Amino acid sequence: MMIQVLGFFTPWIIYALITFLHYFLPGRWVTGYVKHSETGELLKYRLNGRLVLITSVILWFLTGYLGLVAYDWLYEIRWYSLAGAFVFGLAFSFWIVLPYPTTGKSLVSDIFLGRLENPQFKNGRIDAKMWLYLIGAVMLELNILSFLAHHYAEFGTISPGLLLCASMLTYFIVDYLSFEKVHLYTYDFFAERVGFKLGWGCLAFYPYFYLIANLPDPNTTVWLLMCYALLFLLGWTLARGANMQKYYFKTDPQKSFLGIKPETVSDGNKTLLVNGFWGLSRHINYLGEILMGTAIALSVGYPEVLWVWLYPLYYVALLLPRQIDDDKRCASKYGELWQVYIKKVTYRIIPYLY
């Protein structure tokens, strides 16, 4: 019973520790893209995600090295830990929604999508969205490391495919936390509220449902692993390249990115980017995310196991509806200019297909 209780509260303890590190470790203040709903001023964010990640991994290693907590503890208590994260995510969702004024939609809709657009606390030192992404990313990395430790203890080795899988997931995490400022210009920040979808998603789904299947070495050939790595890099190039090009365009519309000079359509008031990555499709970054998830699933070496496909399937389920919602929002925001834009950029996500 003691193990179950400790396992249940383990994510609560880790989330509190990550919050402590985020609050007290050095960080840089940056100005974002989103405006305060009342003052109209651009919101400021205090960012230190990569430092929090590095510190958390060091603490994980030290507790294992000193024998305080086994390296594979998180894997051993994963189901109790998931239950704790599930409850924590629910509690957070109710806490961040119920005390605040309704959006005019149903209670169920408000709880799921949220009521507050960009809540910040402690004089802005903690932004709810960045905090949620940080919690999810760091906890996912700790779960990955714990899994590798357990897999090594059980099989005496770690297969090249699992190492590649873990490396790609880690790269995904480090990349996100290294470009925190760029992500302040993405859909999540200017179009979504904070509720169950974002809160529970980051606190319970994100850190636990991307995990790797604990299976023996499938003896995947080296050339196949190289293909999976290249597929991941292609996806990363599309996702990171698109986000970086948009970031540079938003912050300095005349600045070239990777030698690509911005081409736009404009009605004299609003302007839309129509070349480079954003000339391939209207949501080319979504394709990049799906390709990365597919490469990670394939690298495990067990394509017949449905569990490993949860990551890319999740992205398909998340991003296809988001694309539809975003196109509707843009059509309303840009009016006739949007019709000009979609004639220039005809594909939604996949060039020449969709």
C-alpha positions as CSV (number, residue, x, y, z in Angstrom):
1,M,0.0,0.0,0.0
2,M,2.8,2.4,0.8
3,I,4.3,2.0,-2.7
4,Q,0.9,2.7,-4.3
5,V,0.5,5.9,-2.2
6,L,4.1,7.0,-2.9
7,G,3.6,6.3,-6.6
8,F,0.4,8.2,-6.7
9,F,1.9,11.3,-5.2
10,T,5.2,11.1,-7.1
11,P,4.1,13.3,-10.0
12,W,2.7,15.8,-7.5
13,I,6.1,16.0,-5.8
14,I,8.0,16.2,-9.1
15,Y,5.6,18.9,-10.4
16,A,6.1,20.9,-7.3
17,L,9.9,20.6,-7.7
18,I,9.8,21.7,-11.3
19,T,7.7,24.6,-10.3
20,F,10.2,25.5,-7.6
21,L,13.1,25.3,-10.1
22,H,11.2,27.3,-12.7
23,Y,10.4,30.1,-10.2
24,F,13.8,30.4,-8.6
25,L,16.4,29.5,-11.2
26,P,17.6,32.3,-13.4
27,G,15.5,33.1,-16.4
28,R,15.2,35.7,-19.2
29,W,12.3,38.0,-19.6
30,V,11.0,38.2,-23.2
31,T,8.1,40.0,-24.8
32,G,5.6,37.8,-26.6
33,Y,3.1,38.2,-29.4
34,V,-0.1,38.0,-27.5
35,K,-1.6,41.1,-25.9
36,H,-3.1,41.4,-22.5
37,S,-6.9,41.1,-22.8
38,E,-7.5,44.2,-20.6
39,T,-4.5,46.5,-21.0
40,G,-3.7,45.7,-24.6
41,E,0.0,45.5,-23.8
42,L,2.1,42.7,-25.1
43,L,2.6,40.0,-22.5
44,K,6.0,39.3,-21.0
45,Y,7.3,35.8,-20.2
46,R,10.0,34.6,-17.9
47,L,11.7,31.6,-19.7
48,N,14.2,29.1,-18.3
49,G,12.9,25.8,-19.6
50,R,16.2,24.3,-20.7
51,L,17.9,25.1,-17.4
52,V,15.0,23.5,-15.5
53,L,15.3,20.4,-17.7
54,I,19.0,20.0,-17.2
55,T,18.8,20.6,-13.4
56,S,15.9,18.0,-13.2
57,V,17.9,15.4,-15.0
58,I,21.0,16.0,-12.8
59,L,18.8,15.6,-9.7
60,W,17.4,12.4,-11.2
61,F,20.9,11.1,-11.7
62,L,22.1,12.1,-8.3
63,T,19.2,10.5,-6.4
64,G,19.9,7.3,-8.3
65,Y,23.6,7.4,-7.9
66,L,23.3,8.0,-4.1
67,G,20.8,5.2,-3.8
68,L,18.0,7.5,-2.6
69,V,15.7,6.5,-5.4
70,A,16.2,3.7,-7.9
71,Y,16.9,4.9,-11.5
72,D,13.8,3.0,-12.7
73,W,11.5,4.1,-9.9
74,L,9.2,6.1,-12.3
75,Y,8.8,3.1,-14.5
76,E,8.2,0.7,-11.6
77,I,5.3,2.8,-10.3
78,R,4.2,4.1,-13.7
79,W,0.5,3.1,-13.3
80,Y,0.2,4.6,-9.8
81,S,2.0,7.7,-11.0
82,L,-0.3,8.0,-14.0
83,A,-3.3,7.8,-11.7
84,G,-1.8,10.6,-9.6
85,A,-1.1,12.7,-12.7
86,F,-4.6,12.1,-13.9
87,V,-6.1,13.4,-10.7
88,F,-3.7,16.3,-10.5
89,G,-4.7,17.3,-14.1
90,L,-8.4,17.1,-13.2
91,A,-7.9,19.2,-10.1
92,F,-5.9,21.8,-12.0
93,S,-8.5,21.9,-14.7
94,F,-11.3,22.7,-12.2
95,W,-9.1,25.2,-10.4
96,I,-8.2,27.1,-13.5
97,V,-11.7,27.2,-14.8
98,L,-14.5,27.2,-12.2
99,P,-13.7,30.4,-10.3
100,Y,-13.7,32.6,-13.4
101,P,-16.5,34.2,-15.5
102,T,-18.1,32.0,-18.1
103,T,-17.4,32.5,-21.8
104,G,-21.1,32.1,-22.6
105,K,-20.7,28.5,-23.7
106,S,-21.8,25.5,-21.7
107,L,-20.0,24.4,-18.5
108,V,-18.7,21.3,-20.1
109,S,-17.3,23.4,-23.0
110,D,-15.7,25.9,-20.5
111,I,-14.1,23.1,-18.5
112,F,-12.7,21.4,-21.6
113,L,-11.5,24.4,-23.5
114,G,-11.0,26.9,-20.6
115,R,-12.2,30.4,-19.7
116,L,-8.9,32.2,-19.3
117,E,-6.8,33.0,-22.4
118,N,-3.4,33.6,-21.0
119,P,-3.3,33.4,-17.2
120,Q,-0.1,34.5,-15.4
121,F,0.7,34.4,-11.7
122,K,3.3,35.8,-9.3
123,N,3.7,39.1,-11.2
124,G,4.2,37.1,-14.5
125,R,7.0,34.9,-13.2
126,I,4.8,31.9,-14.0
127,D,2.8,31.8,-17.2
128,A,0.2,29.0,-17.1
129,K,0.8,27.8,-20.6
130,M,4.6,27.8,-20.5
131,W,4.4,26.2,-17.0
132,L,2.2,23.4,-18.4
133,Y,4.5,22.7,-21.4
134,L,7.5,22.8,-19.1
135,I,5.9,20.3,-16.6
136,G,5.0,17.9,-19.4
137,A,8.4,18.1,-21.2
138,V,10.5,17.6,-18.0
139,M,8.3,14.8,-16.7
140,L,8.4,13.0,-20.1
141,E,12.1,13.2,-20.1
142,L,12.4,11.7,-16.6
143,N,10.0,8.9,-17.7
144,I,12.2,8.2,-20.7
145,L,15.3,8.0,-18.6
146,S,13.6,5.7,-16.1
147,F,12.3,3.5,-18.8
148,L,15.8,3.1,-20.3
149,A,17.2,2.3,-16.8
150,H,14.5,-0.4,-16.3
151,H,15.0,-1.9,-19.8
152,Y,18.7,-2.2,-19.3
153,A,18.2,-3.8,-15.9
154,E,15.8,-6.4,-17.4
155,F,17.6,-7.2,-20.7
156,G,21.2,-6.3,-19.9
157,T,21.4,-4.1,-22.9
158,I,19.5,-1.4,-24.8
159,S,18.7,-2.0,-28.5
160,P,19.8,0.5,-31.1
161,G,16.2,1.1,-32.0
162,L,15.2,2.0,-28.5
163,L,18.2,4.2,-28.1
164,L,17.2,6.0,-31.3
165,C,13.6,6.3,-30.1
166,A,14.7,7.7,-26.8
167,S,17.2,10.0,-28.5
168,M,14.5,11.4,-30.8
169,L,12.1,12.0,-28.0
170,T,14.8,13.7,-26.0
171,Y,15.8,15.8,-29.0
172,F,12.1,16.8,-29.4
173,I,12.0,17.9,-25.7
174,V,15.3,19.8,-25.8
175,D,14.4,21.5,-29.1
176,Y,11.1,22.7,-27.7
177,L,12.6,24.1,-24.5
178,S,15.5,25.7,-26.5
179,F,13.1,27.7,-28.7
180,E,10.6,28.7,-26.0
181,K,10.5,32.3,-27.3
182,V,9.6,31.1,-30.8
183,H,6.6,29.1,-29.5
184,L,5.1,32.3,-28.0
185,Y,4.1,33.0,-31.6
186,T,2.2,29.7,-32.2
187,Y,-1.5,28.9,-32.3
188,D,-1.7,27.7,-28.7
189,F,-0.9,31.2,-27.4
190,F,-3.2,33.4,-29.4
191,A,-6.1,31.0,-30.1
192,E,-6.5,28.6,-27.1
193,R,-7.7,29.0,-23.5
194,V,-6.5,27.1,-20.5
195,G,-8.8,24.3,-19.4
196,F,-8.9,20.5,-19.3
197,K,-7.7,20.1,-22.9
198,L,-4.4,22.0,-22.3
199,G,-4.1,21.4,-18.5
200,W,-4.9,17.7,-18.2
201,G,-3.2,17.2,-21.6
202,C,0.1,18.5,-20.4
203,L,0.0,17.1,-16.8
204,A,-1.3,13.6,-17.6
205,F,-1.3,12.8,-21.3
206,Y,1.9,14.4,-22.5
207,P,4.3,12.9,-20.0
208,Y,2.8,9.4,-19.9
209,F,1.4,8.4,-23.2
210,Y,4.5,9.0,-25.3
211,L,6.5,6.2,-23.6
212,I,8.4,3.4,-25.3
213,A,7.2,-0.2,-25.3
214,N,9.4,-2.4,-23.1
215,L,10.1,-5.1,-25.6
216,P,13.1,-7.2,-26.6
217,D,15.5,-6.1,-29.3
218,P,13.7,-6.6,-32.7
219,N,17.1,-6.5,-34.4
220,T,16.1,-3.8,-36.8
221,T,18.6,-3.3,-39.6
222,V,20.9,-0.3,-39.5
223,W,19.7,1.0,-42.8
224,L,16.1,1.0,-41.5
225,L,17.1,2.9,-38.4
226,M,18.9,5.4,-40.6
227,C,15.7,5.9,-42.6
228,Y,13.7,6.5,-39.5
229,A,16.3,9.0,-38.3
230,L,16.1,10.8,-41.7
231,L,12.3,10.8,-41.5
232,F,12.5,12.4,-38.1
233,L,14.9,15.0,-39.3
234,L,12.6,15.8,-42.3
235,G,9.7,16.3,-39.9
236,W,11.8,18.4,-37.6
237,T,13.0,20.6,-40.5
238,L,9.4,21.2,-41.6
239,A,8.1,22.0,-38.1
240,R,11.1,24.0,-36.8
241,G,11.7,25.7,-40.1
242,A,8.0,26.8,-40.4
243,N,7.9,28.1,-36.8
244,M,11.2,29.9,-37.2
245,Q,10.2,31.5,-40.5
246,K,6.9,32.7,-39.0
247,Y,8.8,34.0,-35.9
248,Y,11.2,36.1,-38.0
249,F,8.3,37.4,-40.1
250,K,6.3,38.4,-37.1
251,T,9.3,40.1,-35.4
252,D,10.9,41.6,-38.5
253,P,8.8,41.3,-41.7
254,Q,11.6,42.3,-44.0
255,K,14.2,39.8,-42.7
256,S,15.1,36.8,-44.7
257,F,15.1,33.3,-43.2
258,L,17.6,30.7,-44.6
259,G,18.0,33.0,-47.6
260,I,14.2,33.1,-48.2
261,K,13.0,36.6,-48.7
262,P,9.4,37.0,-47.4
263,E,6.7,37.1,-50.1
264,T,3.2,38.2,-48.9
265,V,-0.3,39.0,-49.8
266,S,-1.8,42.1,-48.2
267,D,-5.0,44.2,-48.2
268,G,-3.1,47.2,-46.9
269,N,-3.9,46.5,-43.3
270,K,-3.2,42.8,-42.8
271,T,-0.5,40.7,-44.3
272,L,0.0,36.9,-44.8
273,L,3.2,35.0,-45.7
274,V,2.9,32.8,-48.8
275,N,6.4,31.5,-49.6
276,G,9.1,29.3,-48.1
277,F,7.8,26.7,-45.7
278,W,4.5,28.5,-45.6
279,G,4.2,28.3,-49.4
280,L,4.2,24.5,-49.2
281,S,0.9,24.3,-47.2
282,R,-1.1,26.4,-44.8
283,H,0.0,24.1,-41.9
284,I,3.2,22.6,-43.0
285,N,4.4,22.5,-39.4
286,Y,1.6,20.1,-38.5
287,L,2.9,17.7,-41.2
288,G,6.4,18.0,-39.6
289,E,5.0,17.0,-36.1
290,I,3.2,14.0,-37.5
291,L,6.3,12.8,-39.4
292,M,8.4,13.1,-36.2
293,G,5.9,11.0,-34.3
294,T,5.8,8.4,-37.1
295,A,9.6,8.1,-37.1
296,I,9.6,7.6,-33.3
297,A,6.9,4.9,-33.5
298,L,8.7,3.0,-36.2
299,S,12.1,3.2,-34.5
300,V,10.8,0.9,-31.7
301,G,10.8,-1.9,-34.2
302,Y,7.3,-3.3,-33.4
303,P,5.0,-1.6,-35.9
304,E,2.3,-4.3,-35.1
305,V,2.0,-3.1,-31.5
306,L,-0.7,-0.4,-31.4
307,W,0.7,1.2,-28.2
308,V,3.7,2.6,-30.0
309,W,1.5,4.4,-32.5
310,L,-0.3,6.5,-29.8
311,Y,2.1,9.4,-30.3
312,P,1.5,10.0,-34.1
313,L,-2.2,9.1,-33.8
314,Y,-2.6,11.6,-31.1
315,Y,-1.0,14.3,-33.3
316,V,-3.4,13.4,-36.2
317,A,-6.4,13.6,-33.8
318,L,-5.2,16.9,-32.4
319,L,-3.9,18.7,-35.5
320,L,-6.6,17.9,-38.1
321,P,-9.4,19.5,-36.1
322,R,-7.0,22.3,-35.1
323,Q,-6.3,23.0,-38.8
324,I,-10.1,23.2,-39.5
325,D,-10.6,25.5,-36.5
326,D,-7.6,27.7,-37.4
327,D,-8.8,28.1,-41.1
328,K,-12.2,29.1,-39.9
329,R,-10.7,31.6,-37.5
330,C,-8.4,33.0,-40.2
331,A,-11.3,33.3,-42.7
332,S,-13.2,35.4,-40.1
333,K,-10.1,37.5,-39.2
334,Y,-8.8,38.2,-42.7
335,G,-12.0,38.2,-44.8
336,E,-11.4,38.5,-48.5
337,L,-7.6,38.5,-48.0
338,W,-7.9,34.9,-46.8
339,Q,-9.6,33.9,-50.1
340,V,-6.6,35.4,-51.9
341,Y,-4.3,33.6,-49.6
342,I,-5.8,30.1,-50.1
343,K,-5.6,30.5,-53.9
344,K,-1.9,31.1,-53.4
345,V,-1.4,28.3,-50.8
346,T,-3.9,25.7,-51.9
347,Y,-3.0,22.7,-49.6
348,R,-4.0,22.5,-46.0
349,I,-1.3,20.3,-44.5
350,I,0.2,17.8,-47.0
351,P,1.5,19.4,-50.2
352,Y,-0.2,17.9,-53.3
353,L,-2.4,15.7,-51.2
354,Y,-4.4,17.6,-48.6
